[in-house]
Amino acid sequence: MLTGATPSACGMGQAAMGPFYCPADQYAYIDLSFYDTMRTRFSAPGDFAHAYVVAHEIGHHVQNLLEISGKVHPMKRQLSKAEGSALSVRLELQADCLAGVWADRADRASNILESGDVDEALRVASAIGDDTLQRQSQGTVVPESFTHGTAAQCQHWFLTGLETGDIDRCDTLSVDQV
């Protein structure tokens, strides 16, 4: 958890960056002020909304452990900027799916999901979709610059993980369309 700025093995982590995962030190950095932003700017409050954000970042850790990230990042260097962004989107959507798998398995093991929890996660997924953020900040949507996918894609992949509980269904890298 960080507030303001903190050093990481991936460079200086700053609150303005939002939550991130650093594969070099294998830590997820969660800026606590992001939760306030979720509540005030994105209208996405709630404990499960917070859990979704953490689970998404831990999804990146799972990608790192499975060596998915390590294979994808060198590929990005050989691609155009737009193609590299599209590959980054696929990794982000896979992290959304892995967050859904966690939610499914945690609920099966400990009955953690309460009424409204899935809606909280879907609100956050929608609010942080590139199309939503770009529309709010610049009034137009530029798909070539996406880094996390559309709101609908983020929601779809979270639900895929949640509804199947199957990590194999999270292979966003080999499907034709995400």
C-alpha positions in Angstrom: 0.0 0.0 0.0 1.3 3.4 -0.9 0.3 7.0 -0.4 1.9 9.7 -2.6 5.1 8.0 -3.9 7.3 5.1 -3.1 10.3 3.5 -4.7 9.9 0.1 -6.4 12.2 -2.1 -8.4 10.3 -0.8 -11.5 11.0 2.8 -10.7 9.2 5.4 -8.6 5.6 4.5 -8.0 3.4 7.5 -7.7 -0.2 7.9 -6.7 -1.1 9.4 -10.1 -0.2 6.0 -11.7 -2.9 4.2 -9.8 -2.4 0.6 -8.7 0.4 -1.4 -10.5 2.3 -4.7 -10.3 6.1 -4.7 -10.5 7.5 -8.0 -11.8 11.0 -7.0 -10.8 10.2 -7.2 -7.0 7.0 -9.1 -7.4 4.9 -6.6 -5.4 1.5 -5.2 -6.2 1.5 -1.4 -5.3 -1.9 -0.1 -4.3 -2.3 3.6 -3.8 -4.9 4.0 -1.1 -6.1 7.3 -2.6 -7.2 5.4 -5.7 -10.0 4.0 -3.6 -11.2 7.5 -3.0 -11.0 8.2 -6.7 -13.0 5.0 -7.4 -15.7 6.3 -5.0 -15.8 10.0 -6.0 -14.8 10.1 -9.7 -15.9 6.7 -10.9 -18.9 6.2 -8.6 -17.6 2.7 -7.8 -17.3 2.3 -4.0 -17.4 -0.8 -2.0 -15.2 -3.4 -0.4 -15.5 -5.8 -3.3 -14.6 -3.0 -5.7 -11.4 -2.7 -3.7 -10.9 -6.5 -3.8 -11.3 -6.5 -7.6 -8.5 -4.0 -7.9 -6.2 -6.0 -5.7 -7.1 -9.3 -7.5 -6.4 -7.7 -10.9 -2.9 -6.7 -9.8 -2.3 -10.1 -8.3 -3.5 -11.5 -11.7 -0.4 -9.8 -13.1 1.7 -11.6 -10.5 0.1 -14.9 -11.7 1.0 -14.0 -15.3 4.5 -13.4 -14.1 4.7 -16.7 -12.3 3.4 -18.5 -15.3 5.9 -16.7 -17.5 3.2 -15.2 -19.7 4.4 -11.6 -19.1 8.0 -12.6 -19.8 7.1 -14.0 -23.2 4.8 -11.2 -24.2 7.0 -8.2 -23.3 9.8 -9.1 -25.7 7.3 -9.6 -28.4 6.0 -6.1 -27.9 9.4 -4.6 -28.8 9.1 -6.2 -32.3 5.6 -4.7 -33.0 4.3 -1.3 -34.0 3.1 0.9 -31.2 -0.5 0.1 -32.0 0.1 -3.7 -32.1 2.1 -3.5 -28.9 -0.8 -1.6 -27.2 -3.2 -4.3 -28.4 -1.0 -7.0 -26.9 -0.9 -5.0 -23.6 -4.6 -4.8 -23.6 -4.8 -8.6 -23.9 -2.5 -8.9 -20.8 -4.7 -6.5 -18.9 -7.9 -8.3 -19.9 -6.3 -11.6 -18.8 -5.6 -10.0 -15.4 -9.3 -9.1 -15.3 -10.2 -12.7 -16.0 -7.8 -14.0 -13.4 -9.5 -11.6 -10.9 -12.8 -13.3 -11.8 -11.3 -16.8 -11.3 -10.1 -15.7 -7.8 -13.5 -14.3 -6.9 -15.2 -17.6 -8.0 -12.7 -19.8 -6.1 -12.7 -17.6 -3.0 -16.5 -17.7 -3.0 -16.6 -21.4 -3.4 -14.1 -21.9 -0.6 -15.4 -19.3 1.9 -18.7 -18.0 0.6 -17.3 -14.4 0.4 -19.6 -12.9 -2.2 -22.5 -10.8 -0.9 -25.4 -9.2 -2.7 -24.1 -6.4 -4.9 -20.4 -7.5 -4.9 -20.3 -8.5 -8.5 -22.0 -5.2 -9.4 -19.3 -3.3 -7.5 -16.6 -5.1 -9.5 -18.4 -4.5 -12.8 -18.8 -0.8 -12.0 -15.0 -0.5 -11.5 -14.3 -2.5 -14.6 -16.5 -0.2 -16.6 -15.1 3.0 -15.0 -11.5 2.1 -15.8 -12.1 1.0 -19.3 -10.0 3.0 -21.7 -13.0 4.1 -23.7 -14.7 5.5 -20.6 -11.6 7.2 -19.3 -10.7 8.7 -22.7 -14.3 9.9 -23.2 -14.2 11.6 -19.8 -10.8 13.2 -20.2 -10.6 14.2 -23.9 -14.1 13.8 -25.2 -13.1 11.3 -27.8 -12.0 7.6 -27.9 -8.7 6.5 -29.6 -8.6 2.7 -29.6 -5.0 2.6 -30.9 -3.9 4.1 -27.6 -5.8 1.7 -25.3 -3.8 0.0 -22.6 -6.5 -1.8 -20.6 -9.4 -2.4 -23.0 -12.9 -1.1 -23.3 -15.3 -1.1 -20.4 -17.3 -3.9 -22.0 -14.1 -6.0 -22.5 -13.0 -5.5 -18.9 -16.4 -6.6 -17.7 -16.6 -9.5 -20.1 -13.3 -11.0 -19.1 -13.9 -10.5 -15.3 -17.3 -12.3 -15.8 -15.6 -15.1 -17.8 -13.3 -15.8 -14.9 -16.0 -15.5 -12.3 -18.5 -17.7 -14.2 -16.1 -20.5 -15.1 -13.6 -20.4 -12.3 -11.2 -21.8 -15.0 -7.8 -20.2 -15.5 -7.7 -21.9 -19.0 -10.6 -19.8 -20.1 -8.5 -16.7 -19.5 -6.3 -17.2 -22.5 -6.8 -13.7 -24.0 -3.6 -14.1 -26.0 -4.9 -16.8 -28.4 -8.5 -15.8 -29.0 -9.3 -14.0 -32.2 -11.2 -11.1 -30.5 -11.0 -9.9 -27.0 
